[in-house]
Amino acid sequence: MLSREAEFVIRNALSTSSQHSGPLFGRQTGRTLTLAYAATHGYRASDDPLSLDPQYLLGLSDAYHQVTGGLDWVGHWVVAEGGGLPSPRAALHWYELALQRHLVTTQYPLVLAGWRDSHLSLFACTVGENEDCQWVPARFVSTPEEPHVQ
């Protein structure tokens, strides 16, 4: 499930010309990962879009948990410079960078977002065999009850 709050953060990032990323918060039920919130990477300015401020992440996780119980950090999102969906080569580059920083695991996806034909589109990957990128079904629907990553 990608909530309206998460959609807003990602759409806002896509409205700029630079690359952005941040943590995703939600919960996992069976094989379905519900994404409730997307956040920016933190208060500290950095040229590295995959940088995270651990204190910011801890505080944000606690705040989201207080508002919506049972939420935890469940993944990471990325939008490329220019806002378009990244090419397969660029997506694999992002995956490799996220893997090196432990931002993507077998359970928690890296979600790539961008514009395709003037519509917000998502695709996701997790760590597969031999640490290869394993593409997972991603579905975006703007109503809060339906969107999710399987």
Secondary structure, DSSP 4 states (H G I P E B T S, - for coil): -B-HHHHHHHHHHHTSSS-EEEEEEEEEETTEEEEEEE--S-SS--S-TT---HHHHHHHHHHHHHHSTT-EEEEEEEEEEEEEPPPHHHHHHHHHHHHHTT---SSS-EEEEEEETTEEEEEEEEE-GGG-EEEE-EE--SSTTS-EE-
